[in-house]
């Protein structure tokens, strides 16, 4: 989500961005206008669910439970890294349950359709040198099962005037967790 937002911002406010690093911010599959009625209805229903408290993030009995949850999402994450991340990703509440420091509203589907033609216009206005970093684990195939592919993303990136792609080996979507040193070197080289 963050990489996608950064790309859009860089094209809308190009004078504010000197260099841009995008970590697996692929954007979304193209949408069709016919999807709008269902999308708006789902959004309204999910907002009601959110306001009733039914989308609350799960609490965990201890920090180890949070660590196991992180490792379930990212099998490459070692127990020591998961434990360290858990201590920054959650806090105990007054009852001693570990609460994720996140926002349940992120579970709500966006009402807006993803209009690729608009995105490409924005990409063309990115003036900053751009480093698009992706992992060897194909996140798009995992999420979209062919509805949106890495090849399609690379086609979109061709609209960014000064873009280069780099690949982090032996990493998944959370490449900053999986290969932090490799990623740090890549970013340092790009920024200098």
C-alpha positions in Angstrom: 0.0 0.0 0.0 2.7 2.5 0.9 4.7 2.0 -2.3 1.6 2.6 -4.4 0.8 5.7 -2.4 4.3 7.0 -2.8 4.3 6.5 -6.5 1.0 8.4 -6.9 2.2 11.2 -4.7 5.4 11.5 -6.7 3.5 12.0 -9.9 1.0 14.4 -8.3 3.6 16.5 -6.5 6.8 15.8 -8.6 8.6 19.0 -7.4 8.5 17.7 -3.8 10.3 14.4 -4.6 14.1 14.2 -5.2 14.4 10.4 -5.4 11.8 7.7 -5.0 12.2 4.2 -3.7 9.2 1.9 -4.1 9.3 -1.4 -2.2 6.8 -3.8 -4.0 4.3 -1.0 -4.5 2.7 -2.7 -7.4 -0.7 -1.0 -7.4 -3.8 -3.0 -8.1 -5.5 -4.9 -11.0 -7.3 -2.8 -13.5 -11.0 -2.3 -12.5 -14.0 -1.9 -14.8 -16.9 0.6 -14.4 -19.3 -2.3 -14.0 -17.6 -3.1 -10.7 -18.6 0.3 -9.1 -22.1 -0.5 -7.8 -20.9 -3.7 -6.0 -17.8 -1.9 -4.7 -19.8 0.9 -3.2 -22.3 -1.5 -1.6 -19.4 -3.6 -0.1 -17.7 -0.4 1.2 -20.9 0.8 2.9 -21.5 -2.7 4.4 -17.9 -2.9 5.7 -18.1 0.6 7.2 -21.1 -0.5 9.2 -19.2 -3.6 10.3 -16.2 -1.5 11.3 -18.4 0.9 13.3 -20.0 -2.1 15.2 -16.5 -3.1 16.2 -16.7 -6.4 14.2 -13.4 -5.7 12.4 -11.3 -5.3 15.5 -7.8 -6.6 15.2 -7.2 -9.8 17.1 -5.5 -9.5 20.5 -2.8 -12.0 21.6 -2.1 -13.5 25.0 1.6 -12.7 24.8 4.3 -11.2 22.7 5.2 -14.7 21.5 1.7 -15.1 20.0 2.2 -11.9 18.1 5.6 -13.2 16.8 4.0 -16.5 15.7 1.3 -14.5 13.8 4.1 -12.5 12.0 5.8 -15.8 11.1 2.6 -17.3 9.8 2.2 -14.3 7.4 5.9 -14.4 6.5 7.4 -17.9 6.7 10.9 -16.5 5.9 10.9 -14.5 9.2 13.2 -16.1 11.8 11.9 -16.4 15.4 14.4 -13.7 16.7 13.3 -11.2 14.1 9.7 -12.0 14.7 10.1 -11.4 18.4 11.8 -8.1 17.8 9.1 -7.0 15.4 6.4 -8.2 17.7 7.7 -5.9 20.4 7.3 -2.9 18.0 4.1 -4.1 16.3 2.0 -4.6 19.4 1.6 -3.4 23.0 0.0 -5.0 26.1 -3.3 -3.4 27.1 -4.5 -2.9 30.7 -5.8 -6.5 30.7 -2.4 -7.9 29.6 -3.5 -8.8 26.1 -1.2 -7.8 23.3 -2.9 -5.4 20.9 -1.7 -4.9 17.3 -0.7 -1.2 16.8 -2.7 -1.0 13.6 -6.0 0.3 12.4 -9.0 -2.0 11.7 -10.2 0.5 9.1 -7.5 -0.9 6.8 -9.6 -4.0 6.4 -12.4 -2.0 4.7 -12.5 -2.2 0.9 -11.9 1.1 -0.8 -15.0 2.5 -2.5 -12.8 3.8 -5.3 -12.1 1.7 -8.4 -8.4 1.4 -9.5 -8.3 3.2 -12.8 -5.1 2.2 -14.6 -5.4 4.9 -17.2 -5.3 7.6 -14.5 -2.4 5.9 -12.7 -0.4 5.8 -15.9 -1.0 9.6 -16.4 0.3 10.2 -12.9 3.3 7.9 -13.5 4.3 9.9 -16.5 4.7 13.0 -14.3 7.1 11.4 -11.9 10.3 13.4 -12.4 12.4 11.8 -9.7 14.8 9.0 -10.4 12.9 6.0 -9.2 14.1 2.6 -7.8 11.4 0.0 -7.9 12.4 -2.9 -5.7 10.8 -6.3 -5.9 11.4 -9.6 -4.3 12.1 -12.9 -6.0 9.0 -14.3 -4.4 6.2 -13.2 -6.8 3.7 -11.5 -4.5 1.4 -10.6 -7.3 0.9 -14.2 -8.3 0.2 -15.1 -4.7 -2.4 -12.3 -4.3 -4.0 -12.1 -7.6 -3.6 -15.6 -9.2 -3.0 -14.2 -12.7 -5.6 -11.3 -12.5 -2.6 -8.9 -12.3 0.9 -10.0 -13.1 4.5 -8.9 -12.6 4.7 -8.4 -16.4 1.7 -6.0 -16.3 3.4 -4.1 -13.5 6.6 -3.8 -15.5 4.6 -2.5 -18.4 3.1 0.2 -16.1 6.6 1.1 -14.8 7.6 2.0 -18.4 5.5 5.1 -18.0 7.9 6.4 -15.2 10.6 8.4 -17.0 13.5 7.5 -14.8 12.7 4.1 -13.3 15.0 1.2 -12.7 14.0 -2.2 -11.3 16.1 -4.1 -8.7 15.3 -7.6 -7.4 16.1 -8.7 -3.8 17.0 -12.4 -3.8 15.5 -14.9 -1.4 12.8 -12.5 -0.2 9.0 -12.2 -0.3 6.8 -9.1 -0.1 8.2 -8.1 3.3 11.7 -7.9 1.8 12.8 -5.3 4.4 12.3 -8.1 7.0 13.7 -10.9 4.9 16.8 -9.2 3.5 17.4 -5.9 5.4 21.1 -5.7 4.7 20.7 -6.4 1.0 17.9 -3.9 0.7 19.8 -1.2 2.7 22.9 -1.5 0.4 20.6 -1.2 -2.6 18.9 1.9 -1.3 22.2 3.5 -0.1 23.7 3.0 -3.6 20.7 4.5 -5.2 20.6 7.5 -2.9 24.3 8.4 -3.2 
